[in-house]
Amino acid sequence: MERVGAGELPETLRLARPGAMVAFAKQDAVAEGYAPAARAAREHGFQPILRLAGGRAAVFHEGTMALAHAIPDRDPRPGIQRRFAQSAELVARALRRLGVDARVGEVPGEYCPGGYSVNMAGERKLAGIGQRLIKDAAHVGAVVVATGEERIRDVLVPVYEALGLSWRPATAGSAGTPLDELEAALSAEYAELYELVEWRLDEETLALARRHRAEHVGG
C-alpha cells in the first residue's frame, strides 16, 4: 500500500494462503482482556497479530484465502463506501461461481461484524472486508473462509470471552470448497475488471514488510 501510494508500484492485488492467526484490531489491543485473549489464541495454535484494518478480532487459517488490494487514489476518503461495496460484491460473485448462495450483509451476532460482510443465505458469515487509507492510496483487505469454520468457532469462543464481546458461534461458516477453486474464482472475477499481470514480491517490498513487522506482532 505504501509503495502504491508513493507511485513506486501500480495498483496491486495479492491473494495469499495464510497460516493460523487471530488478527486483533486496535480497539482489541487496548481492551482490558487483550492479554488473556492473545494467550487463548496461542493455546489454540493461532499466532496473535495486529491487523492493518477492520473492526474486531478475526481469524485466518490454512483453510482461508487472504485478499489484499492496494489502490492508488489522490483523495481516497470519498470512495470508502464504493470500495467496500464493490469488493464485497466481487467476493460474493466469486462464491456464487462455486455454487454458494453468497450475499452481502451482516449476519446478526456474527464475529467481527460489518455491513459489508459476505454471508451464506443470510445465516453464516463467509468473508469480512476491511479498509485502510493513507496518503494517496487505499487498501482493501478481506479474509474468505473456504473450509474449517469449526476452527474459527473453537478459537474465537475463548478470545471473544476474554475481550468481553458477545457473538453467536453458529454464525461462523465456510464455503465448503477447495482453496484452489476459491482462488481461481476470485482471480476470474478480478480479471473481469482488470488486466491481471502476475508479479512476485520484490526485495524492496519485502524489506519494507520486515521493517513494519514489529508493528503487527501481537501481545
PyMOL CGO cylinders between C-alpha atoms (Angstrom):
from pymol import cmd
from pymol.cgo import CYLINDER

trace = [
    CYLINDER, 0.00, 0.00, 0.00, 2.77, 2.46, 0.88, 0.3, 1, 1, 1, 1, 1, 1,
    CYLINDER, 2.77, 2.46, 0.88, 4.66, 1.76, -2.34, 0.3, 1, 1, 1, 1, 1, 1,
    CYLINDER, 4.66, 1.76, -2.34, 1.48, 2.04, -4.42, 0.3, 1, 1, 1, 1, 1, 1,
    CYLINDER, 1.48, 2.04, -4.42, 0.68, 5.37, -2.75, 0.3, 1, 1, 1, 1, 1, 1,
    CYLINDER, 0.68, 5.37, -2.75, 4.20, 6.60, -3.46, 0.3, 1, 1, 1, 1, 1, 1,
    CYLINDER, 4.20, 6.60, -3.46, 3.87, 5.71, -7.16, 0.3, 1, 1, 1, 1, 1, 1,
    CYLINDER, 3.87, 5.71, -7.16, 6.58, 3.04, -6.92, 0.3, 1, 1, 1, 1, 1, 1,
    CYLINDER, 6.58, 3.04, -6.92, 4.19, 0.21, -7.82, 0.3, 1, 1, 1, 1, 1, 1,
    CYLINDER, 4.19, 0.21, -7.82, 0.97, 0.06, -9.84, 0.3, 1, 1, 1, 1, 1, 1,
    CYLINDER, 0.97, 0.06, -9.84, -2.38, -0.96, -8.39, 0.3, 1, 1, 1, 1, 1, 1,
    CYLINDER, -2.38, -0.96, -8.39, -1.70, -4.34, -6.82, 0.3, 1, 1, 1, 1, 1, 1,
    CYLINDER, -1.70, -4.34, -6.82, -3.76, -7.38, -5.83, 0.3, 1, 1, 1, 1, 1, 1,
    CYLINDER, -3.76, -7.38, -5.83, -2.42, -10.13, -3.58, 0.3, 1, 1, 1, 1, 1, 1,
    CYLINDER, -2.42, -10.13, -3.58, -4.14, -13.47, -2.95, 0.3, 1, 1, 1, 1, 1, 1,
    CYLINDER, -4.14, -13.47, -2.95, -2.43, -15.42, -0.18, 0.3, 1, 1, 1, 1, 1, 1,
    CYLINDER, -2.43, -15.42, -0.18, -2.88, -18.57, 1.87, 0.3, 1, 1, 1, 1, 1, 1,
    CYLINDER, -2.88, -18.57, 1.87, -2.09, -17.56, 5.44, 0.3, 1, 1, 1, 1, 1, 1,
    CYLINDER, -2.09, -17.56, 5.44, -1.16, -19.62, 8.46, 0.3, 1, 1, 1, 1, 1, 1,
    CYLINDER, -1.16, -19.62, 8.46, -3.20, -19.80, 11.65, 0.3, 1, 1, 1, 1, 1, 1,
    CYLINDER, -3.20, -19.80, 11.65, -3.57, -16.28, 13.09, 0.3, 1, 1, 1, 1, 1, 1,
    CYLINDER, -3.57, -16.28, 13.09, -6.04, -14.30, 15.14, 0.3, 1, 1, 1, 1, 1, 1,
    CYLINDER, -6.04, -14.30, 15.14, -5.95, -10.76, 13.75, 0.3, 1, 1, 1, 1, 1, 1,
    CYLINDER, -5.95, -10.76, 13.75, -6.75, -8.31, 16.54, 0.3, 1, 1, 1, 1, 1, 1,
    CYLINDER, -6.75, -8.31, 16.54, -7.94, -4.78, 15.83, 0.3, 1, 1, 1, 1, 1, 1,
    CYLINDER, -7.94, -4.78, 15.83, -6.61, -1.64, 17.51, 0.3, 1, 1, 1, 1, 1, 1,
    CYLINDER, -6.61, -1.64, 17.51, -9.57, -1.46, 19.87, 0.3, 1, 1, 1, 1, 1, 1,
    CYLINDER, -9.57, -1.46, 19.87, -8.93, -5.09, 20.88, 0.3, 1, 1, 1, 1, 1, 1,
    CYLINDER, -8.93, -5.09, 20.88, -5.30, -4.28, 21.66, 0.3, 1, 1, 1, 1, 1, 1,
    CYLINDER, -5.30, -4.28, 21.66, -6.26, -1.57, 24.17, 0.3, 1, 1, 1, 1, 1, 1,
    CYLINDER, -6.26, -1.57, 24.17, -9.01, -3.65, 25.82, 0.3, 1, 1, 1, 1, 1, 1,
    CYLINDER, -9.01, -3.65, 25.82, -8.52, -4.95, 29.33, 0.3, 1, 1, 1, 1, 1, 1,
    CYLINDER, -8.52, -4.95, 29.33, -8.86, -8.54, 28.15, 0.3, 1, 1, 1, 1, 1, 1,
    CYLINDER, -8.86, -8.54, 28.15, -6.33, -8.35, 25.34, 0.3, 1, 1, 1, 1, 1, 1,
    CYLINDER, -6.33, -8.35, 25.34, -3.52, -10.25, 27.11, 0.3, 1, 1, 1, 1, 1, 1,
    CYLINDER, -3.52, -10.25, 27.11, -5.70, -13.26, 28.03, 0.3, 1, 1, 1, 1, 1, 1,
    CYLINDER, -5.70, -13.26, 28.03, -7.30, -13.13, 24.56, 0.3, 1, 1, 1, 1, 1, 1,
    CYLINDER, -7.30, -13.13, 24.56, -3.88, -13.32, 22.90, 0.3, 1, 1, 1, 1, 1, 1,
    CYLINDER, -3.88, -13.32, 22.90, -2.92, -16.14, 25.27, 0.3, 1, 1, 1, 1, 1, 1,
    CYLINDER, -2.92, -16.14, 25.27, -6.09, -18.05, 24.36, 0.3, 1, 1, 1, 1, 1, 1,
    CYLINDER, -6.09, -18.05, 24.36, -5.24, -17.67, 20.67, 0.3, 1, 1, 1, 1, 1, 1,
    CYLINDER, -5.24, -17.67, 20.67, -1.78, -19.16, 21.23, 0.3, 1, 1, 1, 1, 1, 1,
    CYLINDER, -1.78, -19.16, 21.23, -3.20, -22.01, 23.30, 0.3, 1, 1, 1, 1, 1, 1,
    CYLINDER, -3.20, -22.01, 23.30, -5.35, -22.96, 20.32, 0.3, 1, 1, 1, 1, 1, 1,
    CYLINDER, -5.35, -22.96, 20.32, -2.40, -22.82, 17.90, 0.3, 1, 1, 1, 1, 1, 1,
    CYLINDER, -2.40, -22.82, 17.90, -3.05, -19.35, 16.47, 0.3, 1, 1, 1, 1, 1, 1,
    CYLINDER, -3.05, -19.35, 16.47, -0.48, -16.55, 16.33, 0.3, 1, 1, 1, 1, 1, 1,
    CYLINDER, -0.48, -16.55, 16.33, -1.93, -13.24, 17.59, 0.3, 1, 1, 1, 1, 1, 1,
    CYLINDER, -1.93, -13.24, 17.59, -1.24, -10.35, 15.23, 0.3, 1, 1, 1, 1, 1, 1,
    CYLINDER, -1.24, -10.35, 15.23, -2.37, -6.73, 14.98, 0.3, 1, 1, 1, 1, 1, 1,
    CYLINDER, -2.37, -6.73, 14.98, -4.37, -6.15, 11.84, 0.3, 1, 1, 1, 1, 1, 1,
    CYLINDER, -4.37, -6.15, 11.84, -3.96, -3.35, 9.33, 0.3, 1, 1, 1, 1, 1, 1,
    CYLINDER, -3.96, -3.35, 9.33, -7.67, -2.52, 9.17, 0.3, 1, 1, 1, 1, 1, 1,
    CYLINDER, -7.67, -2.52, 9.17, -11.03, -3.75, 10.37, 0.3, 1, 1, 1, 1, 1, 1,
    CYLINDER, -11.03, -3.75, 10.37, -13.34, -3.84, 13.37, 0.3, 1, 1, 1, 1, 1, 1,
    CYLINDER, -13.34, -3.84, 13.37, -12.66, -6.66, 15.87, 0.3, 1, 1, 1, 1, 1, 1,
    CYLINDER, -12.66, -6.66, 15.87, -10.71, -9.90, 16.13, 0.3, 1, 1, 1, 1, 1, 1,
    CYLINDER, -10.71, -9.90, 16.13, -10.92, -12.12, 13.04, 0.3, 1, 1, 1, 1, 1, 1,
    CYLINDER, -10.92, -12.12, 13.04, -9.36, -15.45, 12.13, 0.3, 1, 1, 1, 1, 1, 1,
    CYLINDER, -9.36, -15.45, 12.13, -7.03, -16.62, 9.39, 0.3, 1, 1, 1, 1, 1, 1,
    CYLINDER, -7.03, -16.62, 9.39, -6.02, -20.26, 8.99, 0.3, 1, 1, 1, 1, 1, 1,
    CYLINDER, -6.02, -20.26, 8.99, -4.92, -22.70, 6.35, 0.3, 1, 1, 1, 1, 1, 1,
    CYLINDER, -4.92, -22.70, 6.35, -8.47, -23.05, 5.01, 0.3, 1, 1, 1, 1, 1, 1,
    CYLINDER, -8.47, -23.05, 5.01, -8.88, -19.33, 4.33, 0.3, 1, 1, 1, 1, 1, 1,
    CYLINDER, -8.88, -19.33, 4.33, -7.88, -17.02, 1.49, 0.3, 1, 1, 1, 1, 1, 1,
    CYLINDER, -7.88, -17.02, 1.49, -6.46, -13.61, 2.31, 0.3, 1, 1, 1, 1, 1, 1,
    CYLINDER, -6.46, -13.61, 2.31, -7.05, -10.83, -0.19, 0.3, 1, 1, 1, 1, 1, 1,
    CYLINDER, -7.05, -10.83, -0.19, -5.20, -7.50, -0.25, 0.3, 1, 1, 1, 1, 1, 1,
    CYLINDER, -5.20, -7.50, -0.25, -5.94, -4.82, -2.87, 0.3, 1, 1, 1, 1, 1, 1,
    CYLINDER, -5.94, -4.82, -2.87, -3.75, -1.70, -2.86, 0.3, 1, 1, 1, 1, 1, 1,
    CYLINDER, -3.75, -1.70, -2.86, -5.29, 1.13, -4.89, 0.3, 1, 1, 1, 1, 1, 1,
    CYLINDER, -5.29, 1.13, -4.89, -3.68, 4.46, -5.83, 0.3, 1, 1, 1, 1, 1, 1,
    CYLINDER, -3.68, 4.46, -5.83, -6.02, 7.36, -5.08, 0.3, 1, 1, 1, 1, 1, 1,
    CYLINDER, -6.02, 7.36, -5.08, -5.06, 11.01, -4.56, 0.3, 1, 1, 1, 1, 1, 1,
    CYLINDER, -5.06, 11.01, -4.56, -8.21, 11.53, -2.49, 0.3, 1, 1, 1, 1, 1, 1,
    CYLINDER, -8.21, 11.53, -2.49, -9.18, 8.11, -1.08, 0.3, 1, 1, 1, 1, 1, 1,
    CYLINDER, -9.18, 8.11, -1.08, -11.73, 9.15, 1.55, 0.3, 1, 1, 1, 1, 1, 1,
    CYLINDER, -11.73, 9.15, 1.55, -14.76, 9.88, -0.70, 0.3, 1, 1, 1, 1, 1, 1,
    CYLINDER, -14.76, 9.88, -0.70, -14.52, 6.41, -2.22, 0.3, 1, 1, 1, 1, 1, 1,
    CYLINDER, -14.52, 6.41, -2.22, -14.67, 4.41, 1.03, 0.3, 1, 1, 1, 1, 1, 1,
    CYLINDER, -14.67, 4.41, 1.03, -18.23, 3.09, 0.68, 0.3, 1, 1, 1, 1, 1, 1,
    CYLINDER, -18.23, 3.09, 0.68, -17.85, 2.46, -3.05, 0.3, 1, 1, 1, 1, 1, 1,
    CYLINDER, -17.85, 2.46, -3.05, -14.74, 0.33, -2.48, 0.3, 1, 1, 1, 1, 1, 1,
    CYLINDER, -14.74, 0.33, -2.48, -16.43, -1.58, 0.32, 0.3, 1, 1, 1, 1, 1, 1,
    CYLINDER, -16.43, -1.58, 0.32, -19.49, -2.29, -1.81, 0.3, 1, 1, 1, 1, 1, 1,
    CYLINDER, -19.49, -2.29, -1.81, -17.53, -3.25, -4.94, 0.3, 1, 1, 1, 1, 1, 1,
    CYLINDER, -17.53, -3.25, -4.94, -15.14, -5.55, -3.07, 0.3, 1, 1, 1, 1, 1, 1,
    CYLINDER, -15.14, -5.55, -3.07, -17.89, -7.29, -1.09, 0.3, 1, 1, 1, 1, 1, 1,
    CYLINDER, -17.89, -7.29, -1.09, -19.98, -7.88, -4.20, 0.3, 1, 1, 1, 1, 1, 1,
    CYLINDER, -19.98, -7.88, -4.20, -16.93, -9.19, -6.08, 0.3, 1, 1, 1, 1, 1, 1,
    CYLINDER, -16.93, -9.19, -6.08, -16.24, -11.73, -3.33, 0.3, 1, 1, 1, 1, 1, 1,
    CYLINDER, -16.24, -11.73, -3.33, -19.92, -12.72, -3.33, 0.3, 1, 1, 1, 1, 1, 1,
    CYLINDER, -19.92, -12.72, -3.33, -19.87, -13.20, -7.12, 0.3, 1, 1, 1, 1, 1, 1,
    CYLINDER, -19.87, -13.20, -7.12, -16.77, -15.39, -6.84, 0.3, 1, 1, 1, 1, 1, 1,
    CYLINDER, -16.77, -15.39, -6.84, -18.51, -17.57, -4.26, 0.3, 1, 1, 1, 1, 1, 1,
    CYLINDER, -18.51, -17.57, -4.26, -21.64, -17.77, -6.40, 0.3, 1, 1, 1, 1, 1, 1,
    CYLINDER, -21.64, -17.77, -6.40, -19.45, -19.11, -9.23, 0.3, 1, 1, 1, 1, 1, 1,
    CYLINDER, -19.45, -19.11, -9.23, -18.81, -22.03, -6.88, 0.3, 1, 1, 1, 1, 1, 1,
    CYLINDER, -18.81, -22.03, -6.88, -22.49, -22.63, -6.24, 0.3, 1, 1, 1, 1, 1, 1,
    CYLINDER, -22.49, -22.63, -6.24, -22.66, -20.83, -2.88, 0.3, 1, 1, 1, 1, 1, 1,
    CYLINDER, -22.66, -20.83, -2.88, -25.73, -18.73, -2.02, 0.3, 1, 1, 1, 1, 1, 1,
    CYLINDER, -25.73, -18.73, -2.02, -23.50, -15.77, -1.21, 0.3, 1, 1, 1, 1, 1, 1,
    CYLINDER, -23.50, -15.77, -1.21, -24.97, -12.41, -0.23, 0.3, 1, 1, 1, 1, 1, 1,
    CYLINDER, -24.97, -12.41, -0.23, -23.61, -9.12, 1.08, 0.3, 1, 1, 1, 1, 1, 1,
    CYLINDER, -23.61, -9.12, 1.08, -24.71, -8.05, 4.53, 0.3, 1, 1, 1, 1, 1, 1,
    CYLINDER, -24.71, -8.05, 4.53, -24.16, -8.52, 8.24, 0.3, 1, 1, 1, 1, 1, 1,
    CYLINDER, -24.16, -8.52, 8.24, -25.47, -11.65, 9.95, 0.3, 1, 1, 1, 1, 1, 1,
    CYLINDER, -25.47, -11.65, 9.95, -26.89, -10.83, 13.40, 0.3, 1, 1, 1, 1, 1, 1,
    CYLINDER, -26.89, -10.83, 13.40, -24.42, -12.00, 16.03, 0.3, 1, 1, 1, 1, 1, 1,
    CYLINDER, -24.42, -12.00, 16.03, -21.51, -12.56, 13.64, 0.3, 1, 1, 1, 1, 1, 1,
    CYLINDER, -21.51, -12.56, 13.64, -17.89, -12.21, 14.71, 0.3, 1, 1, 1, 1, 1, 1,
    CYLINDER, -17.89, -12.21, 14.71, -16.12, -9.01, 13.61, 0.3, 1, 1, 1, 1, 1, 1,
    CYLINDER, -16.12, -9.01, 13.61, -19.45, -7.59, 12.42, 0.3, 1, 1, 1, 1, 1, 1,
    CYLINDER, -19.45, -7.59, 12.42, -19.67, -5.37, 9.36, 0.3, 1, 1, 1, 1, 1, 1,
    CYLINDER, -19.67, -5.37, 9.36, -22.26, -4.17, 6.92, 0.3, 1, 1, 1, 1, 1, 1,
    CYLINDER, -22.26, -4.17, 6.92, -20.16, -5.45, 4.01, 0.3, 1, 1, 1, 1, 1, 1,
    CYLINDER, -20.16, -5.45, 4.01, -19.63, -8.96, 5.30, 0.3, 1, 1, 1, 1, 1, 1,
    CYLINDER, -19.63, -8.96, 5.30, -20.35, -11.72, 2.82, 0.3, 1, 1, 1, 1, 1, 1,
    CYLINDER, -20.35, -11.72, 2.82, -22.65, -14.46, 4.11, 0.3, 1, 1, 1, 1, 1, 1,
    CYLINDER, -22.65, -14.46, 4.11, -24.26, -17.71, 3.08, 0.3, 1, 1, 1, 1, 1, 1,
    CYLINDER, -24.26, -17.71, 3.08, -28.04, -17.41, 2.71, 0.3, 1, 1, 1, 1, 1, 1,
    CYLINDER, -28.04, -17.41, 2.71, -28.13, -14.69, 5.36, 0.3, 1, 1, 1, 1, 1, 1,
    CYLINDER, -28.13, -14.69, 5.36, -27.18, -17.20, 8.05, 0.3, 1, 1, 1, 1, 1, 1,
    CYLINDER, -27.18, -17.20, 8.05, -23.40, -17.70, 8.24, 0.3, 1, 1, 1, 1, 1, 1,
    CYLINDER, -23.40, -17.70, 8.24, -20.52, -15.34, 7.69, 0.3, 1, 1, 1, 1, 1, 1,
    CYLINDER, -20.52, -15.34, 7.69, -18.10, -16.40, 4.94, 0.3, 1, 1, 1, 1, 1, 1,
    CYLINDER, -18.10, -16.40, 4.94, -15.94, -13.29, 4.48, 0.3, 1, 1, 1, 1, 1, 1,
    CYLINDER, -15.94, -13.29, 4.48, -15.11, -10.00, 6.13, 0.3, 1, 1, 1, 1, 1, 1,
    CYLINDER, -15.11, -10.00, 6.13, -13.92, -6.82, 4.42, 0.3, 1, 1, 1, 1, 1, 1,
    CYLINDER, -13.92, -6.82, 4.42, -11.67, -4.15, 5.97, 0.3, 1, 1, 1, 1, 1, 1,
    CYLINDER, -11.67, -4.15, 5.97, -10.21, -0.93, 4.62, 0.3, 1, 1, 1, 1, 1, 1,
    CYLINDER, -10.21, -0.93, 4.62, -7.27, 1.32, 5.44, 0.3, 1, 1, 1, 1, 1, 1,
    CYLINDER, -7.27, 1.32, 5.44, -6.47, 4.75, 3.99, 0.3, 1, 1, 1, 1, 1, 1,
    CYLINDER, -6.47, 4.75, 3.99, -3.13, 6.53, 3.75, 0.3, 1, 1, 1, 1, 1, 1,
    CYLINDER, -3.13, 6.53, 3.75, -1.93, 9.50, 1.73, 0.3, 1, 1, 1, 1, 1, 1,
    CYLINDER, -1.93, 9.50, 1.73, -2.57, 8.77, -1.95, 0.3, 1, 1, 1, 1, 1, 1,
    CYLINDER, -2.57, 8.77, -1.95, -3.76, 5.17, -1.51, 0.3, 1, 1, 1, 1, 1, 1,
    CYLINDER, -3.76, 5.17, -1.51, -6.38, 2.84, -0.10, 0.3, 1, 1, 1, 1, 1, 1,
    CYLINDER, -6.38, 2.84, -0.10, -6.05, -0.77, 0.97, 0.3, 1, 1, 1, 1, 1, 1,
    CYLINDER, -6.05, -0.77, 0.97, -8.99, -3.18, 0.88, 0.3, 1, 1, 1, 1, 1, 1,
    CYLINDER, -8.99, -3.18, 0.88, -8.39, -6.41, 2.74, 0.3, 1, 1, 1, 1, 1, 1,
    CYLINDER, -8.39, -6.41, 2.74, -10.57, -9.49, 3.09, 0.3, 1, 1, 1, 1, 1, 1,
    CYLINDER, -10.57, -9.49, 3.09, -10.48, -12.99, 4.50, 0.3, 1, 1, 1, 1, 1, 1,
    CYLINDER, -10.48, -12.99, 4.50, -12.66, -15.59, 2.79, 0.3, 1, 1, 1, 1, 1, 1,
    CYLINDER, -12.66, -15.59, 2.79, -13.30, -18.91, 4.55, 0.3, 1, 1, 1, 1, 1, 1,
    CYLINDER, -13.30, -18.91, 4.55, -13.13, -21.89, 2.22, 0.3, 1, 1, 1, 1, 1, 1,
    CYLINDER, -13.13, -21.89, 2.22, -13.15, -24.62, 4.87, 0.3, 1, 1, 1, 1, 1, 1,
    CYLINDER, -13.15, -24.62, 4.87, -12.65, -25.03, 8.60, 0.3, 1, 1, 1, 1, 1, 1,
    CYLINDER, -12.65, -25.03, 8.60, -15.40, -22.97, 10.24, 0.3, 1, 1, 1, 1, 1, 1,
    CYLINDER, -15.40, -22.97, 10.24, -15.11, -25.17, 13.34, 0.3, 1, 1, 1, 1, 1, 1,
    CYLINDER, -15.11, -25.17, 13.34, -11.58, -23.88, 13.92, 0.3, 1, 1, 1, 1, 1, 1,
    CYLINDER, -11.58, -23.88, 13.92, -12.91, -20.32, 13.85, 0.3, 1, 1, 1, 1, 1, 1,
    CYLINDER, -12.91, -20.32, 13.85, -15.51, -21.18, 16.48, 0.3, 1, 1, 1, 1, 1, 1,
    CYLINDER, -15.51, -21.18, 16.48, -13.04, -23.06, 18.67, 0.3, 1, 1, 1, 1, 1, 1,
    CYLINDER, -13.04, -23.06, 18.67, -10.56, -20.19, 18.92, 0.3, 1, 1, 1, 1, 1, 1,
    CYLINDER, -10.56, -20.19, 18.92, -12.96, -17.26, 18.94, 0.3, 1, 1, 1, 1, 1, 1,
    CYLINDER, -12.96, -17.26, 18.94, -15.12, -18.54, 21.80, 0.3, 1, 1, 1, 1, 1, 1,
    CYLINDER, -15.12, -18.54, 21.80, -12.34, -18.01, 24.41, 0.3, 1, 1, 1, 1, 1, 1,
    CYLINDER, -12.34, -18.01, 24.41, -10.89, -14.99, 22.59, 0.3, 1, 1, 1, 1, 1, 1,
    CYLINDER, -10.89, -14.99, 22.59, -14.19, -13.12, 22.47, 0.3, 1, 1, 1, 1, 1, 1,
    CYLINDER, -14.19, -13.12, 22.47, -14.99, -14.13, 26.04, 0.3, 1, 1, 1, 1, 1, 1,
    CYLINDER, -14.99, -14.13, 26.04, -11.68, -12.61, 27.19, 0.3, 1, 1, 1, 1, 1, 1,
    CYLINDER, -11.68, -12.61, 27.19, -12.41, -9.42, 25.25, 0.3, 1, 1, 1, 1, 1, 1,
    CYLINDER, -12.41, -9.42, 25.25, -15.94, -9.21, 26.66, 0.3, 1, 1, 1, 1, 1, 1,
    CYLINDER, -15.94, -9.21, 26.66, -17.54, -9.48, 23.21, 0.3, 1, 1, 1, 1, 1, 1,
    CYLINDER, -17.54, -9.48, 23.21, -20.80, -11.30, 22.58, 0.3, 1, 1, 1, 1, 1, 1,
    CYLINDER, -20.80, -11.30, 22.58, -21.43, -13.25, 19.37, 0.3, 1, 1, 1, 1, 1, 1,
    CYLINDER, -21.43, -13.25, 19.37, -23.19, -16.38, 18.12, 0.3, 1, 1, 1, 1, 1, 1,
    CYLINDER, -23.19, -16.38, 18.12, -20.67, -19.09, 17.20, 0.3, 1, 1, 1, 1, 1, 1,
    CYLINDER, -20.67, -19.09, 17.20, -23.23, -20.67, 14.86, 0.3, 1, 1, 1, 1, 1, 1,
    CYLINDER, -23.23, -20.67, 14.86, -22.80, -17.67, 12.52, 0.3, 1, 1, 1, 1, 1, 1,
    CYLINDER, -22.80, -17.67, 12.52, -19.24, -18.75, 11.61, 0.3, 1, 1, 1, 1, 1, 1,
    CYLINDER, -19.24, -18.75, 11.61, -19.40, -20.52, 8.27, 0.3, 1, 1, 1, 1, 1, 1,
    CYLINDER, -19.40, -20.52, 8.27, -17.33, -21.69, 5.33, 0.3, 1, 1, 1, 1, 1, 1,
    CYLINDER, -17.33, -21.69, 5.33, -17.93, -22.06, 1.61, 0.3, 1, 1, 1, 1, 1, 1,
    CYLINDER, -17.93, -22.06, 1.61, -17.09, -25.77, 1.69, 0.3, 1, 1, 1, 1, 1, 1,
    CYLINDER, -17.09, -25.77, 1.69, -14.87, -25.51, -1.37, 0.3, 1, 1, 1, 1, 1, 1,
    CYLINDER, -14.87, -25.51, -1.37, -11.18, -26.28, -2.03, 0.3, 1, 1, 1, 1, 1, 1,
    CYLINDER, -11.18, -26.28, -2.03, -8.82, -23.31, -1.79, 0.3, 1, 1, 1, 1, 1, 1,
    CYLINDER, -8.82, -23.31, -1.79, -7.64, -23.83, -5.35, 0.3, 1, 1, 1, 1, 1, 1,
    CYLINDER, -7.64, -23.83, -5.35, -11.19, -23.38, -6.63, 0.3, 1, 1, 1, 1, 1, 1,
    CYLINDER, -11.19, -23.38, -6.63, -11.78, -20.33, -4.44, 0.3, 1, 1, 1, 1, 1, 1,
    CYLINDER, -11.78, -20.33, -4.44, -8.56, -18.72, -5.64, 0.3, 1, 1, 1, 1, 1, 1,
    CYLINDER, -8.56, -18.72, -5.64, -9.48, -19.39, -9.27, 0.3, 1, 1, 1, 1, 1, 1,
    CYLINDER, -9.48, -19.39, -9.27, -12.96, -17.91, -8.79, 0.3, 1, 1, 1, 1, 1, 1,
    CYLINDER, -12.96, -17.91, -8.79, -11.62, -14.77, -7.13, 0.3, 1, 1, 1, 1, 1, 1,
    CYLINDER, -11.62, -14.77, -7.13, -8.99, -14.35, -9.85, 0.3, 1, 1, 1, 1, 1, 1,
    CYLINDER, -8.99, -14.35, -9.85, -11.65, -14.77, -12.54, 0.3, 1, 1, 1, 1, 1, 1,
    CYLINDER, -11.65, -14.77, -12.54, -13.81, -12.04, -11.00, 0.3, 1, 1, 1, 1, 1, 1,
    CYLINDER, -13.81, -12.04, -11.00, -10.89, -9.60, -10.80, 0.3, 1, 1, 1, 1, 1, 1,
    CYLINDER, -10.89, -9.60, -10.80, -9.95, -10.47, -14.38, 0.3, 1, 1, 1, 1, 1, 1,
    CYLINDER, -9.95, -10.47, -14.38, -13.41, -9.27, -15.45, 0.3, 1, 1, 1, 1, 1, 1,
    CYLINDER, -13.41, -9.27, -15.45, -12.49, -5.79, -14.18, 0.3, 1, 1, 1, 1, 1, 1,
    CYLINDER, -12.49, -5.79, -14.18, -8.71, -5.58, -14.52, 0.3, 1, 1, 1, 1, 1, 1,
    CYLINDER, -8.71, -5.58, -14.52, -5.89, -6.77, -16.71, 0.3, 1, 1, 1, 1, 1, 1,
    CYLINDER, -5.89, -6.77, -16.71, -4.03, -9.09, -14.35, 0.3, 1, 1, 1, 1, 1, 1,
    CYLINDER, -4.03, -9.09, -14.35, -0.25, -9.35, -14.67, 0.3, 1, 1, 1, 1, 1, 1,
    CYLINDER, -0.25, -9.35, -14.67, 1.50, -11.92, -12.48, 0.3, 1, 1, 1, 1, 1, 1,
    CYLINDER, 1.50, -11.92, -12.48, 4.17, -10.39, -10.26, 0.3, 1, 1, 1, 1, 1, 1,
    CYLINDER, 4.17, -10.39, -10.26, 6.40, -11.62, -7.46, 0.3, 1, 1, 1, 1, 1, 1,
    CYLINDER, 6.40, -11.62, -7.46, 7.17, -9.62, -4.34, 0.3, 1, 1, 1, 1, 1, 1,
    CYLINDER, 7.17, -9.62, -4.34, 10.40, -7.75, -4.96, 0.3, 1, 1, 1, 1, 1, 1,
    CYLINDER, 10.40, -7.75, -4.96, 13.17, -7.19, -2.45, 0.3, 1, 1, 1, 1, 1, 1,
    CYLINDER, 13.17, -7.19, -2.45, 12.18, -3.55, -1.82, 0.3, 1, 1, 1, 1, 1, 1,
    CYLINDER, 12.18, -3.55, -1.82, 8.66, -4.59, -0.80, 0.3, 1, 1, 1, 1, 1, 1,
    CYLINDER, 8.66, -4.59, -0.80, 9.92, -7.47, 1.33, 0.3, 1, 1, 1, 1, 1, 1,
    CYLINDER, 9.92, -7.47, 1.33, 12.42, -5.19, 3.09, 0.3, 1, 1, 1, 1, 1, 1,
    CYLINDER, 12.42, -5.19, 3.09, 9.64, -2.70, 3.85, 0.3, 1, 1, 1, 1, 1, 1,
    CYLINDER, 9.64, -2.70, 3.85, 7.48, -5.54, 5.23, 0.3, 1, 1, 1, 1, 1, 1,
    CYLINDER, 7.48, -5.54, 5.23, 10.32, -6.63, 7.51, 0.3, 1, 1, 1, 1, 1, 1,
    CYLINDER, 10.32, -6.63, 7.51, 10.65, -3.10, 8.88, 0.3, 1, 1, 1, 1, 1, 1,
    CYLINDER, 10.65, -3.10, 8.88, 6.92, -2.99, 9.63, 0.3, 1, 1, 1, 1, 1, 1,
    CYLINDER, 6.92, -2.99, 9.63, 6.78, -6.48, 11.13, 0.3, 1, 1, 1, 1, 1, 1,
    CYLINDER, 6.78, -6.48, 11.13, 7.18, -5.37, 14.74, 0.3, 1, 1, 1, 1, 1, 1,
    CYLINDER, 7.18, -5.37, 14.74, 4.08, -3.15, 14.45, 0.3, 1, 1, 1, 1, 1, 1,
    CYLINDER, 4.08, -3.15, 14.45, 1.89, -6.20, 13.78, 0.3, 1, 1, 1, 1, 1, 1,
    CYLINDER, 1.89, -6.20, 13.78, 3.19, -8.76, 16.25, 0.3, 1, 1, 1, 1, 1, 1,
    CYLINDER, 3.19, -8.76, 16.25, 0.51, -9.49, 18.82, 0.3, 1, 1, 1, 1, 1, 1,
    CYLINDER, 0.51, -9.49, 18.82, 0.81, -9.43, 22.60, 0.3, 1, 1, 1, 1, 1, 1,
]
cmd.load_cgo(trace, "trace")
